[in-house]
Amino acid sequence: MIRVEHLQKKFGNSEVLKDINFKVDENDVVVIIGPSGSGKSTLLRCVAKLENATSGDIFFNDTKMTEEDHKLCELKGKLGMVFQHFNLFPNLTVLQNITLAPILVKKIEKKEAVEDAKYLLDLVGLGEKAGAYPHSLSGGQKQRVAIARSLAMHPQLMLFDEPTSALDPEMVGEVLQVMKKLANEGMTMIIVTHEMGFARQVSNRVLFMDGGHIVEENTPDELFDHPIHQRTQDFLAKVLV
């Protein structure tokens, strides 16, 4: 579904991504781990075309995603992304936040969009919050609404950029449960996270990044139990305590 070849990203003289190569097949759940500043979020933003790579190529379903491609908007419409911060519109209800893009961008009839939004709110356990405003929600609830909003566009691939990092610890579990449900239902996902237990449980492949490189890539059991590279071993020794 996604193929990344020789991706490089520079900000000025700083090389943040260095010759990144990996692929994501349909129904894969790929988790990216690594220390802060290793390039994880930048990589995700390049895949989503929120950042333009300095060099290298990204293919979505074998179609090259280029800035000049007239189909880029169509391809980007097949990607859903959930950020660290929820970015909900404070002046709109939960239901309106979810239906806005399907109605305006995909030109879906309002009745259909509302029905779909209510189904998605039930999916994320917030069916009773359709008429609520974001200020009345907890952080975990806001993030679950953000997930439902992304799902409302019916993406083929979901990208999660540390979706629990801005949450209080007691709210992390409710968001991870929704993501586990999506994984069990076959949603293709790329997830940047610091939640190691979750990464091991939900993924079928883990990438460890450091210094702008993919240092190691393996199944979760192999990477967490038998890391090959010393840098991976050092990182895991510090976070798996």
WOLINUR-V671304 format. One record per residue. RES is the residue in one small letter. PSI is psi in whole degrees, -180 to 180 (none if undefined). OMEGA is omega in whole degrees, 0 to 359 (none if undefined). D_LAST is the distance of its C-alpha to the last C-alpha in whole Angstrom. Layout:
res = {RES;RES}
psi = {PSI;PSI}
omega = {OMEGA;OMEGA}
d_last = {D_LAST;D_LAST}
This chain:
res = {m;i;r;v;e;h;l;q;k;k;f;g;n;s;e;v;l;k;d;i;n;f;k;v;d;e;n;d;v;v;v;i;i;g;p;s;g;s;g;k;s;t;l;l;r;c;v;a;k;l;e;n;a;t;s;g;d;i;f;f;n;d;t;k;m;t;e;e;d;h;k;l;c;e;l;k;g;k;l;g;m;v;f;q;h;f;n;l;f;p;n;l;t;v;l;q;n;i;t;l;a;p;i;l;v;k;k;i;e;k;k;e;a;v;e;d;a;k;y;l;l;d;l;v;g;l;g;e;k;a;g;a;y;p;h;s;l;s;g;g;q;k;q;r;v;a;i;a;r;s;l;a;m;h;p;q;l;m;l;f;d;e;p;t;s;a;l;d;p;e;m;v;g;e;v;l;q;v;m;k;k;l;a;n;e;g;m;t;m;i;i;v;t;h;e;m;g;f;a;r;q;v;s;n;r;v;l;f;m;d;g;g;h;i;v;e;e;n;t;p;d;e;l;f;d;h;p;i;h;q;r;t;q;d;f;l;a;k;v;l;v}
psi = {-46;133;124;127;119;44;131;140;126;141;101;-125;-1;120;106;-36;133;103;61;129;123;168;156;120;164;137;2;148;104;124;134;123;167;169;161;140;8;-8;7;-53;-37;-41;-45;-40;-31;-41;-40;-3;30;-20;143;128;151;-39;169;174;148;128;134;117;45;7;125;129;108;154;-27;-14;126;-14;2;-43;-40;-42;-44;-30;-14;2;132;142;137;127;176;-42;150;-30;37;151;116;-24;1;149;169;-47;-43;-37;-39;-36;-14;-54;-44;-38;-46;-40;-47;-3;35;141;141;-42;-44;-41;-40;-43;-43;-41;-41;-38;-44;-36;-39;-39;-39;9;28;33;-28;-1;12;-40;1;159;153;-34;-20;0;152;169;-43;-39;-42;-41;-35;-36;-41;-38;-46;-39;-42;-40;-25;-20;1;58;156;-23;133;133;130;119;93;60;-12;1;-24;6;152;147;-36;-14;-9;-44;-38;-32;-42;-33;-40;-42;-36;-40;-43;-42;-43;-26;2;11;130;129;146;125;123;124;156;2;94;-39;-42;-44;-43;-38;-37;-21;159;-6;141;133;130;122;146;135;30;1;154;105;-39;144;130;178;156;-42;-44;-43;-41;-34;-30;58;140;-46;144;-38;-39;-44;-44;-43;-49;-34;-28;-32;-22;73;none}
omega = {176;175;181;184;173;183;176;176;176;167;187;179;182;179;186;176;187;174;181;178;172;177;179;178;178;181;175;166;183;180;179;179;178;182;175;180;183;177;185;183;177;177;180;180;175;178;180;182;169;171;176;179;176;175;182;187;173;179;175;185;177;174;181;179;180;182;184;187;179;179;185;179;178;179;179;178;179;178;172;181;177;187;176;180;200;176;175;176;187;183;179;175;176;181;180;176;184;185;187;183;178;181;185;187;183;177;177;178;185;181;179;180;179;179;179;180;179;176;181;176;174;180;182;174;182;182;183;185;185;183;182;175;185;184;182;184;172;179;179;178;178;181;176;174;179;177;179;179;177;180;181;177;179;181;173;182;176;177;180;180;180;189;181;188;181;186;169;184;183;180;183;186;184;177;180;178;177;181;175;179;178;179;180;179;174;178;176;187;166;189;169;184;171;181;188;179;177;180;181;186;192;188;168;175;180;173;174;180;173;176;178;179;162;185;185;179;182;171;182;181;181;184;182;183;184;179;185;187;181;180;177;179;180;180;183;179;181;186;180;182;none}
d_last = {35;33;34;33;35;34;33;33;33;34;34;37;36;33;31;29;29;30;32;29;30;29;30;30;32;33;31;28;24;23;20;19;16;16;15;18;21;21;24;22;24;27;27;27;30;32;32;33;36;35;35;37;36;38;38;37;38;36;38;38;39;41;42;42;41;43;43;47;47;49;46;43;43;44;41;39;40;38;35;33;30;28;27;24;27;30;33;35;39;39;43;42;41;38;41;43;39;39;42;43;42;44;47;47;46;46;49;49;51;49;50;48;45;45;45;42;40;40;39;36;36;36;33;31;32;34;37;38;37;40;42;40;39;36;36;36;32;29;26;25;29;30;27;28;32;31;30;33;35;34;34;38;39;38;36;35;32;30;27;25;23;20;22;19;19;22;21;20;17;19;21;19;19;23;23;20;23;25;24;23;27;28;26;28;31;31;30;30;27;25;22;20;17;13;12;11;11;15;15;15;17;20;20;22;22;19;20;18;20;20;23;25;25;23;21;21;22;21;20;17;17;18;16;12;13;16;16;19;19;17;17;15;13;12;11;9;7;7;6;4;0}
